[in-house]
Amino acid sequence: MCGLAGFLRTATTPDRDSHQRWLETMGQAIIHRGPDTGSTWIDENAGLAHRRLSVLDLSDAGGQPMVSNSGRYVIAYNGEIYNFKKLRGELMSQGQSFRTRTDTEVLLALYEAHGPSCLQMLNGMFALAIWDRTARKLFLARDRLGKKPLYYYAANGQFAFASELKALTPAPFVKTELRHDAIKDFFAYQYVPDPKTIYKNIHKLAPGHWLVTDGKHAHQEQYWDVSFGSPSTASAEELADDLYNLIDDAVRLRMISDVPLGAFLSGGIDSSAVVGLMTGHASKPVTTCAIGFDSERFDEVHWAKKVADQFSTDHHEFTVKDNVADQLGNIARFFDEPFADPSFVPTYFVSQLARQKVTVALAGDGGDENFAGYSKYETDQIENHLRGRFPAALRRSIFPGLARLAGLMNTRPTRRARSLLATLALDPDEAYYVTNSFFRTDVWNSLVTGELKRETRGYNPADITRAHYQNADTDDHLSRILYTDLKTYLPGDILVKVDRMSMANSLETRAPLLDYRVVEYAAQIPGALKLNGKEKKYILKKAFERMLPQDVLYRKKMGFSVPLAHWLRNELFELADEVFAEEEGGLAQCFNMKKVRQLWKHHQQGQDENTQELWSMVAFELWWRAYH
């Protein structure tokens, strides 16, 4: 696992010594991604920087940037190619020779032989930059699901790229002007969805895409997408067997490492299945790590311990108590742009714990998005069924008025009725956005002010959800929302959270359930075998009944949640109170702070309906303080 950065050199900035210093500073900005070694490479047209966390071939020969045997190509690469040994063997049978045992050199040889089409051959997580010294063109690519990040700046004839935003800004030509629609996106989604970033002219390369540029002109293509259009007719038993074997192979591939390897363990089905399969491939007890909370409602360590005991793992636990407020600001800095999924806190601590024992950790990420594991999917299915019982014209004309009437009585049942009626009035794609937005439209409209209000008038973040929902190649509603989450929530939230928090601790994480073969196979499984009545992840549970006990498989899902409302009234009270008293910060440039403080006062009085909005504002201000 590593970090990369670089830029294209132009005639207007010919000073090689200055460029060399820029490259070194860019690399130093992401030293946490690669604490073992760091190097740069530069010629008259391009410069590349790399930081290395040694996982395979620990010798110096595996260092980057790496030049191809022909001398034509130079690569800086972040990630792991799990099938590189097979690919290496195929290339050797064709006469290719290798100097190292790294997947990096295999990537270079594949690109030289096949160009962009080599991406179809890879099974892994990666972000890469390859400079063609002959054609004077830069090739960037990102893995299918977006496990590894890749940012680029393109403006005024200048081009730069990096694993993290903080590694772009040492290049003086990179400007960080705030993007107002991205601010609105953040408050709606709790993250900034790709390809946007919080800044104008800085973009995320979308998952499953590649880009080639000479610095003046860029061409971008999507090389992979997931299809839900061909549901399988196989029996549930056949699907469960195939799924088990496929996930087992994905785990096996991800256990290739020259450094200590372990796993995150929550005691839920996803991480428990991964740990169980790892045990079958390991020659010694698997190292497992779990995080707990003082709040019993959010604490899963006893479930993790149960699974650890079953598979006789070398198990370690950490309880999040007084660590939150003191470290929150420093932890949040690793995101570079606003990020408000509160589970980044336990993710940081479990990564910190794991790094004390191992360098690589396997995780259960992807199970919920592939197999319909979130409660929101069940709720949305019920609402969509109800929606289908009323004519569209009736829903759109009458339900909004009924929702307003229900809103006149501020009780819990009437608030629920208001929300349901308002949702039923919408089309399915819009409704999915509204029910999962973290900053309600009415609250936004009552608070937003100034330039942000003027610049985002008429812009609706729901457009992002709608576009992906409509792009799914299926008419099945559940499949459409799973596709939408695979394109938005998974890469924008879950994978960003895991990447930044693990890399903050120089820990590599691998996700077998996001092997692209598992994702493609899961997409072929009919929705009724994922969400079977009220049973979420039905087919995944069937697949692992042979390994995991019933109480682990069928217990109520908790998720990697935090006691957020409690934190805001206790551990984080002083920090939040200070944030909401601030009149000159970033938050004050967005919202009417007098009204914000009214929401804060109501929260302290026990009203929790604005918890997510208040937390999002705290997270935004923490980012603002760190970078502005």
N, C-alpha and C positions, 0 to 999 in steps of 0.2 A: 504494500500500500504506500502510496507516494503522493507528491504534489508537483504540479508543473505550472510554468508561466513562460511568457515570452512576448515578442512583438516583431513586426516587420519594420525594417529600417528604411527611411526615405531620404531623398537628396536634401531635404530641408533640415535634417538633423544628422549630419555626417560624423559627429564626434564619437569615435569608437570607444574611447576611454569612458566617456559619460555613459554610453550604452552598457558597457560592461558593469559599471556601478549600479545602473538601474536593474540589470538582471540579477545581480547579487542581492540587492535589497528586496526585489520581488520574491526571490527564493527564501530569503530570511523571514519574510512575512508569513510563510506557511511552514516554518521549520517543525511545527508540531505534527504535520502530516508525514514528515520524513526526517526524524532526528538523527539517523545513522550517518548519512553522507549527503553532501550537496555539491552540485557542479553546474557549470554553464558552458554554452557553446555559442559562438558568434562568427558570422562572416559578413560580407559587405551588404547582405540583403535581409538577414534575419538573426534573431537571437533567441535562444532557448535556455531556460533554467529548470532545474529539477532537484527535488528533495526526496531522499530514499528512506523508506522503512523496509529493511531487509527481511524478506520472508522466504524467498527461494534463491538458491545460489548465493550464499552469503559472501562470496569472494568479491574483490574489487572489480573483477571482470564483468560483473552484472550491473555496473554503474551506468547512469544516464546523465545527459543526453548521449545516445548511442548512434554511431554511424554505421550504415550498412556495409557489407563486404565490398560492394561496388564503389562505395564512397559517394553515391548519388543522394541517398536519403539519410536524414537525421531525425530521430524520434525522442520525444519526451512523453512518458506514458504513466498513467495512474490506474492501478487495478490488478486483477488476476484473470488469466485465461485458463480455465480449468481443464480444457481439452488440449492444451498446448503440446503435451507429450505425444499424443496421437498425430497432431498436425506436424510436429517436428519429424516424426518417423516417416510420414508421407513425403515430406520435402527432402529428407535424406535419401529416400529411395529414388528420387528424381535427380540426384546428384548434388544437392545443396549441402554445404558443410557449415558447421557452427563452431564458434569460439567459446561459447558459454552454455550453461544449462538453463538459461532464463527464457521465460515466455516473451520478453521484450525482443530478443533477437528473432524469435519465430514470427512475431508480428511484423517486423521489418521485412523479413524474407517473403511473407505472404503478400504484403502490400506491393513489394517490388514485382511479384509474379502476377498478381491479380487486380491490383488497384482497389478501388472502393468495394468491389464485390467480395473481397476477402472478409468483410464484416459478417457476411452470411455464414461463414465457416466457424465463427467464434462462439464459444459458450463461456461467458464470463461477465465480469463487471469491469467497465473501463471508460476512461476518458483519455484521448490521445491526440497528439499533435505531431505530424510528420512534415518536415520541410524538404521539398524537392529542389535540390541545388541546381539542377539543369533547367527545369521549367520555371523555376523561381515562383513556385506556388506552395501555399500552406494548406494542408489537409487536416481538418479537425473532425473527430467522431466521438459519439457517446453511446454507451451500451443501450440495449433494447428498452429496459425498464427505467433507466435513469438512476442506477445505484450510485454512480460516480458523477460528481458535478463538473461542469465546464462552462465558464463565462467568457464572453468576448466583448471588446469595445471596438466600434467601427464608426468613425466620424472624421470629417475634414481630411480625408486621405490617410488617416492613421488607423492602425489595427494592432490590438493587443489581446492576449488570452491568458487565462489562469484557472486554477482549480477553485480559488475563492476570490471574492471581490477584493479583499484586502491586499491581494497580491497584484492587482491591476493598478492601484493608485500610486505606487512608486514611480510609474512612468509619467513624467510631468504632463504629457499631452492628454492623459485621461482625465476628463472632467466629470464631476459628480453632481449633476443638476437633478433635483428631485423630480420624479414623475408622478403627477397628481392622481391619475387614474390607478396607478399601482398602489398608492396609499389607500385609496378606497377599496381596492381588491384585498389589501392586507386586512383591513378591519372586517371585511366580509368573510374571508377564508381562514384568517389567522396566519397566512403566509402569502407571498407574492407568487402567483402561478406563472409557470414558464409560458412563453419565452421572455416575459418581462422580468425586469429587476426593479428595485426601488428608484433607479436612476435612468435618465434618458441616455440613449446611445450605448448603454451596457445591456447585454442580453444573455440569457441562458440558451445554450444549444439544447433543443428539445430532445428528450429520450428517443432513441431509434432514428436519429438523424446524423447526417454528415454534411460538412461544409468545406468548400475549397475556395481560396481567394488569393489574388495577387496583391492585395492591399487596397486596390481601387475598386475592383469588381468581385462580387461574391456569388457563388451558386450553392444552393442548399437543397438537399433531397432527403426524403424519409425512406429508409431502407427496410423498416420493419413495422408491422402493426399486428394487433391480435384480432382474430376473427371469431365472432360468435354465430356466424351464419350457417354452420353445418352441425347441428346438434346430433350427438351420437344416439344410435338406437340399441346399443349394447345394454345388457342387464345391469342392475345396480351391483351385483356380485362381480361381474366382469370388470366394470369400471373401478370398483374398489380395489380389486387385485392389481390391475394395471397401474392405478394411482400409487399404491403402496410401493410397487417395484420401481416406478419412475422416481419417486421422492427418495427412495433408498439409494438409487444411483446418484442423484443430485447431492445427497449428503456425502457419499463416498468420494466424489470428485472434489468436494470442498474440504476434505480432510488432508489434502496434499499440502505439506508445509515442512520447512526446515527449521521452524521455531516452535515453541510450545503453543498448543492449541486447546481451546475449551469451548464453553457455550454459555449463553444467557439462559436462565431457567425461571419461568414465572409459575409453572405448575398448570398452565393452560394447555390445550391440546397441541397447539403449534410447536411451542418450544419443547414440550414433553416428547412429542413424536421425534423431533430432531435429535434430542439427547438419547432416546431409546435406540434410534438407528445408528448414532455415533458409537454407542456401546458395542454394537455388533461388528464394527469395523476397527475398534481400538484394541491395542495390545496391553493397555493399562487403564485404570479408572479415568473416566472423563472428568476434567475439572469443570464444575458448574458454579455459577454466581447468580444470586437473587437479591432483590431489594425489597425492603419492607417499610411500613409506615406505622406510626403510633396509633393511627385510626384503624380500628378493626374492620371498618367498612371497606377500606382500600388496601388492606394488608393481605397478601397472598403467599407469604413465606412458608406457611405451614403446608400449603399445597405443593410448593416447590420442594420442600423437605421430603414430602411423601414420595414424590417422583425420584428425587435423589437417592432415597433409601432403596427404592425398588431396583434401580440400576447401579447401586453401589458406587456412586460418583464421589469425587473429591469435592465436597460441597462447601460454599462460602456464602455468608449473608451479611448485609449491611442495612441498618435501619436509619431512614431519613428522619432526623429529629430537629436539632437546632442548627442544621447546616444550611438552611435555605436562604435566609435573608442575607447572611454575611457573604455568600458566594454568588448570589443570583446575578448581580451585575457583571461579574467576571465571566460567568458561564454564558450569559446572553451575548457577550461580545463575539463569540465564535460564529455567530450567524451572519454577521456583516450587514444584514438588512432585517427589518422587523420580522419577528417570529414569535407566535404566541401560543403554540401548543404546549400546555403546562407540563406534559409528560417529558419534556426535554430535561427537567430536573432529575427525576429518577434515572433517566437514560444516561445522564452524565455520571451519576454516582455508581451505577452498575458497571459502566465502562471503566471508571476509575478503579473499582474493586477488581474487575477482571484483569486489568493491565498489571496489577501487582502479581498475577499468577501466570498470565499467558500473553502472547503477542497477537494471536488470532482467536476470534470467538465466532461461533456459529449462532444464528438467531432465527426466530420463527416468523420474521416479517413476511407479509404477503398472504398469509392464510386467510385473513378476514376479507381481503379484496378479491381473492380467487374463489372463495367458497361461501361467500355471503355470511360473514361472522358477526357483523355489527347489528345491534338492535335496530338501528335506523332502517335497515333493509326490510325487516319485518313490519315496522310501522308504515313505511312507504308503500309496501305491497297492500296492506289493509286500506290505506287511504286511496290508492289507485283503484282498488276494487270498488270502493264506495263511489269514487268519481265516475266510474263506468256505468253506474246505475241511474245517473241523471243526464238528461240531454245537455249538451255543451251550452246552448243558448240560455237554458234555465240557470245553470251553474254561474255563468258569467254575469247574468243580469240581476239575479236575486240574492245569491250567497254573500256578495260583498256587503250589501245592506244589512243582512242578518248578522254578519260578523260585527258590524259597527254597533248594532243594538246590543249584542252580547257583551261588547266591550264597555258598555255604560255601567255594568254591574261588576265591580272589581273583586270577584271572588275566584277561588281556584277553579271551580267547575266552569264558570262563565269565561274565564280566560282560556281554558282548554277549548271550549265551544267556539270562541272567537277565532282561535288559531286554526281549528279544524275547518270551519266554514271558509275562512280566508284561503286556506290551502286548496280545498275542493273547488274553489272558483277558478283555479289556475289550471293551465295545461300541465301534463306530467313533468316535462322538463323544467319548467319554471318552478313548479311546486317542489321538486327535489332540491333546487337551489334554496328556496325560501325556508324550507324546514331544516336545512342544514347550515344556514348562514349563522355566523357567530355574532353578528351585529345587526339587530333588527332594523328594518327600514325606518320605522317610526321613530326609533331612538336616534338613528343617524340624522334624520331630517330635523329633529329637535335640537341637536347639538352642533352640527357642522356650521362653520362660519368662514368668512374671509375668502382668500384666494382659492382655497381648496373647494369651497362651495361653488364659486364661480366656474372654476376649471372643470369640475366634474358634473355640472348640471347636465342632465340628459344621458350621462354614462351609467350603465347598469352592469355590475359585475356578473349578474346572472347570464350575460351573453357567453361567458366562458363555459359554464355548465351546459347551456343549451347547445352550443356548437358541438361539443363532444357527444352529448346524448344523441343528437341528430346524425352524427357521423358513424355511429355503431351500425354494423351491417346485420341488424336483426330487428324484428318487431316486438320481441319479448321485453317487457318493461324491466324486469329484474336484470336481465343481461345488459340492457342499455345503461342502467345505473352502475353496474359493476364495471363496465367499460369506461364510463365517465370517471369513476374513482381511480381506475388504473392509469388514467391520463392526467388526473389532477391531484387528488388527495394523496395517493401513494407517492409519486415523485416529488410533489411540492411540499408535503408535510412529513410523512413517515420516513422517507429515505433521506431527506435533508436532516431531520432530527438525528437519525442514527449515524449518518456520516459525520456530521459536525461534532457530536458529543463523543463518539468513539475516537475520531481523529484528534480531538482536543486532548485526549489521553494517549495518543500515538498507538491506538489499538485498531487492528483491521477486523471488520465484521463481514461475515458471509451469510447469505440468505438462501438456503436450498429451495424454499418454496417459491422463490423468484427465479429459479432456473427457467429459461424461456420455454423449455419443453414442458415443464409443469404448467406454466401459464397457458400455453397453447392447448394442452390437453384439458385443463380445467374449463376453458372457454367452450369446449365441445360438449361438456356435461350439461344436460338440461337443467334449467333453473329449479325445477321441482325437486331435484335430487341434491341441491345445495341448500335451499330454504324449503324444507318439507313440513308444511303447516307452520308450527312455531319452532321447529327444530332447525337451528342454524348449523351450517357446516355438516349437514347430514351425511353426505358421501365421504367426507374426510373422516368423520367419526367411524363410519362403517369400515373404512380402510384400516383404521388403527385399533379396532376392537380386539385384534389378535395380540396386541402389545400392551395397551394401556387399560387400567381398571375403569369400571363403569363410572365411579364417582368422579374421576378426573375427566373422562370424556363428556359426561352429561351434567356436570355442575354448572351453575349460572355463571356466565362470563362476567369478569370484572374489568378486564382490559388493564392497560398500563396507566391507570388513572391516578389523580392526586386529589387530596381534600381541599380543593381550591377555595371554596367559600370560607372554610375554616381558616385556611392560611391567611386570607385577606383580613380576617378579624383578629388574628393572633400573630403568628410568626412574621407575616409580611405587613402588619398593620402600620408600623412606623414608616416603612418605605413607601407604601401606597399613600398614606396620609401626606407625606412630603411631596409626592408626585402630584397629587390633586390640589395642593396648595400653591404649586409653581405657576407663576404668571408669565414667565419669559421663555419657557421651554418649547420643545417641538409640539407638545400636546396643545399648548395655548395658541399655536398657529393654526390648529385644525378645528378646535372646538370652543364653544362658550364655556369657560371654566366655572362660571357661577352655576350653570345647569349641571355640569359634571359633578360639582361638589354636592349638589342636591341628590344625585344618584348615589354618591358615596355615602351620604348621611342615611339614606333609606336602607342601604346595604348594612350599615352598622346597627340599624334597628331590627335586623332580621329578615329583610326582604331580599331574597336571593335571585330574583328574576333577571337582574342585570349583572350577575357575576361575570359572565363571559365578556360583556362589553367593558366592564371595569378592568378586568385582567388584561384585555387587549390594549387598553390605554396605558397601563403600567408597562407592558412589554414594549410598546412604541416609545415611551419616554426613556426607558433604559437604553434602547438602541440609539435614540437621539443623543443622549448624554455621551455615549461611547464614541460616536462618529461625527458629531456636529457641535 
